[in-house]
Amino acid sequence: MQFTMYHHAFVVLGVIVLAFIGAKKFKLNTELTLFVSAVAALLAHLVTPMGVDARSALPFTEIIRHFVEGTFTYFDVCMTFLSATFFMTLYKEVGGIDYLVRVIVEKFYKKRIILLLLLMVIMMVPGAVTGSGATTVLTVGGLVGAVLATMGVKEERRVGLIFILAAMSAACPPINLWAMMAAAGANMPYTGFGVPLLLLTGTGALFATFYMTRGAKCDREVNDVVASLPQAPEGWTFLKAIVPFIVLLVAILGARVFPAYWPVIGMPMIFGFSTLGVLLVSPKKVNLLEVGMTTVSNLKELVGIMVVVGVLNQILTLTGARGLVSLGVVILPIWLLFAALWLILPVSEGVLQYAVAPLFGVPLIMLFNMLGYNPVIALSCWAVMWPCGDCLPPTAVVGKAAVMQMEYKGDYYKGFLKNVLVPVLFVLAVCTVVMIFNKPIGSFLGV
C-alpha cells in the first residue's frame, strides 16, 4: 500500500496523542505538554514519508519561522487578555470591588432576589471584560462566597455556584476567548456575538444562581454581615465606582453607534482608557508596577497556553493534521454532531483548554457555514459550552481555582462536581437547542 498524505497526517496525529499522554505521565503542566506535542508532531512530519504529495524540504530556518509565527498567532488576544486583567486587578487593589459589594449588601441584603441578581452581576463583570473565569474567581469569588455563606448556602453549593458563574462570565461578551480564537482561525470577523452570548450566558447564570441558592435565607443582621466584609478605603462613592465601567461601555459602544465618527481603537487601548478612569477616581494610591507584576504572574499560565496553542495550530496546519481533523468533522452526519457536541466540547476543554477553539471550532464553522446554518449563533453556543468543561480533569483550571479560593475541604468529585452537574447540564441543553435551531434564532436576533 502506497503511503499517502492521509497516512502521513494520521501518523502525525497519533504522535501528538502519544506525546500528550507521555507528557502528562511525567506531570508536565498544560503549556509544556502542548509544546512537547507540537515538537513531536514536527519531528514526525520530518521523518514520515509524505507519499505522492511530497512537500518541499523543511530547512532549519523554516522550522524556526513556523515556531515564531505560531507564537504570534494570538498576540492580539493575549494583549487584550493582559490589558483587561490589569484593569480588573487595579480596580480590585484600589478597593472598588470591596466598596461595591459592601454597598450591595447594605442596601439589598434583606431583599433576597435583588441581592442574588446583583451578586450575579458582580461575578459576571470580571470574566466578561477579561475572558478568564480564573480571574473572576480570584477577584470577586471570595467576597461573593462570603456573602453567600451569610445566607446559609451550603459549602458545596457555594463553590459550585462560584464556578458556574465564573464559567459563564468567561463566555460573556465582550471578550470570549474561545469565539475570538475560533473566528480568527476561520478568518471570520468577531462581530455579532454580543447578543447571543449575553442571552446564553445570562440564562445559564440565572438558573445556576437561583437553583444553587434554593432554600437560602437572609436572616442575619445587616450590620453583622457588613462587618464581616473587607473594609473599602475612605473616599469611594457609587458614582466614582462606576466611572471606569462607563468609560469601558462608551469606548466599546461608540464604534457601534457612531461608526463613521468614532476613531478605530483596539480592545487593549479601550482597557487602557478604563484603567486611566480607575486612576482618576481612586481615593487610594497604588504601585502600578506591582499591580502589573501581579497581573503577569497570575496570567502567565493562561497566556502561555495561548502562545503554545498558536504554535501547535501552526504545526498542525503545516503537517496536514489540522486538515485531517477538519475533514473528519465535515464528513460526520449533522445529527451525530448535534447529539455529541454537548459532551465532546466540555470534555475536550478539560483536556486541551483554549486549544480546542482553533482545533475543533474552525472546521465546525466551515461545516455549519457550508450547510447553510448561522455560524455566529452556532459558534456562540460552542463558546458557552466549552468553559463548562473547566471543572473537568486533567486541567480543571477554574474548578481548582474555585475550590482553592473558597478553601473547600470536601471531596472534589462527590462534593463539588456532583453539585455543579445539574446547572452544567442545563447550560449544555440550552446551548444544544439553540444550536439546532440556530437559523430561526439568528433571524430573530438579526444576526
KAJO-V42026 format. One line per field, one symbol per residue. ss: DSSP state (A for helix, B for strand, O for the rest). phi: phi as a letter, one per 30 degrees, with the letter a starting at -180 (. if undefined). burial: + if it has 9 or more other ideal C-beta (glycine too) atoms within 8 Angstrom, else -. Layout:
BEGIN
ss: ???
phi: ???
burial: ???
END
This chain:
BEGIN
ss: OOOOAAAAAAAAAAAAAAAAAAAAAOOOOAAAAAAAAAAAAAAAAAAOOOAAAOOOOOOAAAAAAAAAAAAOOOAAAAAAAAAAAAAAAAAAAOOAAAAAAAAAAAAAOOOAAAAAAAAAAAAAAAAAAAOOAAAAAAAAAAAAAAAAAAOOOOAAAAAAAAAAAAAAAAAOOOOOAAAAAAAAAOOOOOOOAAAAAAAAAAAAAAAAAAAAOOOOOOOOOAAAAAAOOOOOOOOOOAAAAAAAAAAAAAAAAAAAAOOOOOOOOOAAAAAAAAAAAAAAAOOOOOOAAAAAAAAAAAAAAAAAAAAAAAAAAAAAAAAOAAAAAAAAAAOOOAAAAAAAAAAAAAAAAAAAOOAAAAAAAAAAAAAAAAOOOOAAAAAAAAAAAAAAAAAOOOOOAAAAAAAAAOOOOOOAAAAAAAAAAAAAAAAAAAAAAAAAOAAAAAAAAOO
phi: .ddcdddeddddddddddddddddddidddddddddddddddddddcdecidcecddcddddddedddeddcecedddddedddddedddddddjddedddddddedbedceddeddddddedddeddccibdddedddbeddddddddddiddeddddddeddddddddddddcbdddddddddchcddbideddddddddddddddddddcdidbccddeddddddcdddedjdbddddceeddeddddddedddbddcdddbddeddddddddddddcddbdbddddddddddddcedddddddddddddddddddidddddddddddddddddedcddcdddddddcchddddddcdddddddddddidddddddddddcdeddddccdddhddddddddddhdcdddddcddddcddddddddddddddddcddddddddic
burial: ---++-+++++++-++-+++-+++-----++++++++++++++++--+-++-----------+--++-+++-++--++++++++++++++++-+++++++++++++-++--+--++++++-++++++++++++++++++++-+++++++++++-+++++++++++++++++++-++++++++++++-+----+-+++++++++++++++++++--+-+---+--++--+---+--+---++-++++++--++-++------+---+++++++++++++--+++--+----++-+++-++-++++++++++++++++-++++++++++-++------++--++-++++++++++++++++++++++++++---++++++++++++++++++++--+++++-+++-++-+-+-+--++++++--++-+++++++-++--++-++--+-+
END
